[in-house]
């Protein structure tokens, strides 16, 4: 895979559990994103796209550590153990209501897709 195509993955977009025990899983094209809102940028939300969840987590933990988590004993222990999701959660937990640092999938929307509920 070359170019931008390596960023788009088929990820689970829904999973339906039926009473008879069967499970219906739907996959749709998506990209992995890292979203950050902190002190800089007057509270703006910055979003970056990465070719994999792992890469997005690695970049997110770099931001967390540069934004003070390197001085948090629990965060440094999590970082050393490679628990990057937990470091990002610790970042948000120690900055309630003001900061966001999160990795998540963003599903591609096309003109043929129905509008999200509520719009």
C-alpha positions as CSV (number, residue, x, y, z in Angstrom):
1,X,0.0,0.0,0.0
2,X,1.3,3.4,-0.9
3,X,0.3,7.0,-0.3
4,X,-2.7,7.8,1.8
5,X,-4.5,4.5,1.4
6,X,-2.4,3.1,4.2
7,X,-4.3,5.4,6.6
8,X,-7.7,3.9,5.8
9,X,-8.7,0.7,7.6
10,X,-11.8,-1.4,7.8
11,X,-12.8,-1.1,11.5
12,X,-15.7,-2.4,13.4
13,X,-18.4,0.3,13.3
14,X,-21.2,-1.7,15.0
15,X,-21.9,-5.1,16.6
16,X,-25.4,-6.4,17.0
17,X,-26.1,-9.1,19.5
18,X,-29.3,-11.0,18.7
19,X,-31.4,-12.9,21.2
20,X,-30.6,-16.2,19.4
21,X,-26.9,-15.8,20.2
22,X,-25.8,-14.7,16.8
23,X,-23.6,-11.6,16.4
24,X,-23.7,-9.4,13.3
25,X,-20.5,-7.3,12.9
26,X,-20.3,-4.4,10.5
27,X,-17.0,-2.9,9.3
28,X,-16.6,0.5,7.6
29,X,-13.6,2.6,6.4
30,X,-12.0,4.7,9.1
31,X,-8.8,6.5,10.1
32,X,-7.1,6.6,13.5
33,X,-7.1,10.1,15.1
34,X,-5.4,11.8,18.0
35,X,-7.4,14.7,19.4
36,X,-5.8,17.2,21.8
37,X,-7.2,20.3,23.6
38,X,-4.9,21.9,26.1
39,X,-3.7,25.3,27.3
40,X,-2.2,26.3,23.9
41,X,-4.3,27.5,21.0
42,X,-7.0,29.2,23.3
43,X,-8.6,25.9,23.9
44,X,-8.9,24.9,20.3
45,X,-9.2,21.2,19.4
46,X,-6.4,19.8,17.3
47,X,-6.9,16.5,15.5
48,X,-4.2,14.5,13.7
49,X,-4.7,11.4,11.6
50,X,-2.3,8.4,11.8
51,X,-1.8,5.2,9.8
52,X,-2.4,3.0,12.9
53,X,-3.8,3.1,16.4
54,X,-0.4,2.2,17.8
55,X,1.3,5.2,16.1
56,X,-1.5,7.5,17.3
57,X,-1.0,6.3,20.9
58,X,2.7,6.7,20.7
59,X,2.4,10.3,19.5
60,X,-0.3,11.0,22.1
61,X,1.8,9.8,24.9
62,X,4.7,12.1,23.8
63,X,2.3,15.1,24.0
64,X,1.1,13.9,27.5
65,X,4.6,13.6,28.8
66,X,5.6,17.0,27.3
67,X,2.6,18.6,28.9
68,X,3.5,17.7,32.5
69,X,2.8,14.0,32.9
70,X,6.6,13.4,33.1
71,X,6.2,14.9,36.6
72,X,3.4,12.6,37.6
73,X,4.7,9.5,39.3
74,X,1.7,7.3,38.3
75,X,1.9,8.5,34.7
76,X,5.6,7.8,34.5
77,X,5.1,4.3,35.8
78,X,2.3,3.7,33.2
79,X,4.6,5.1,30.5
80,X,7.5,2.8,31.5
81,X,5.1,-0.2,31.4
82,X,3.9,0.8,27.9
83,X,0.4,1.5,29.1
84,X,-0.1,4.4,26.7
85,X,-3.9,4.5,26.8
86,X,-3.8,4.7,30.6
87,X,-1.3,7.6,30.4
88,X,-3.7,9.5,28.1
89,X,-6.5,8.8,30.5
90,X,-4.4,10.0,33.4
91,X,-3.8,13.2,31.5
92,X,-7.5,13.8,31.2
93,X,-8.2,12.7,34.8
94,X,-5.8,15.3,36.1
95,X,-7.2,18.1,33.9
96,X,-11.0,17.6,34.2
97,X,-13.2,19.6,32.0
98,X,-10.3,21.5,30.4
99,X,-8.1,19.1,28.5
100,X,-8.6,16.3,26.1
101,X,-6.0,13.8,24.7
102,X,-7.6,10.9,23.1
103,X,-7.1,8.3,20.3
104,X,-10.2,7.1,18.5
105,X,-11.4,5.9,15.1
106,X,-13.1,8.4,12.8
107,X,-15.3,6.8,10.2
108,X,-15.4,8.1,6.7
109,X,-18.7,9.7,5.6
110,X,-19.7,9.7,2.0
111,X,-22.5,11.5,0.2
112,X,-24.4,8.2,0.1
113,X,-24.3,7.8,3.9
114,X,-27.3,8.9,5.9
115,X,-26.9,12.0,8.1
116,X,-26.1,11.3,11.7
117,X,-29.1,11.2,14.0
118,X,-30.1,14.6,15.4
119,X,-28.9,16.6,12.4
